[in-house]
């Protein structure tokens, strides 16, 4: 997933080789300017993937919005733990 985000963000250079370097880069890029991640087919993501998006979103310096789009199956306990506020 890190590589897919690297590509989607159109980041310059080569992708980092180590996960910690990758994470640092992926947390820094959304802090430079507002970004929106649109994640289609979210029902196919596992709990680890949701947690990784949450990990990126939790960074105080990021200007990040994440929109998950998927079938009804997407409402699983892994994302039910994240409080949601929906506007009428």
HELIX and SHEET records of a PDB file:
HELIX    1   1 UNK A    2  UNK A    8  1                                   7    
HELIX    2   2 UNK A   19  UNK A   32  1                                  14    
HELIX    3   3 UNK A   42  UNK A   44  5                                   3    
HELIX    4   4 UNK A   47  UNK A   57  1                                  11    
HELIX    5   5 UNK A   72  UNK A   74  5                                   3    
HELIX    6   6 UNK A   77  UNK A   80  1                                   4    
SHEET    1   A 2 UNK A  35  UNK A  39  0                                        
SHEET    2   A 2 UNK A  64  UNK A  68  1                                        
END                                                                             
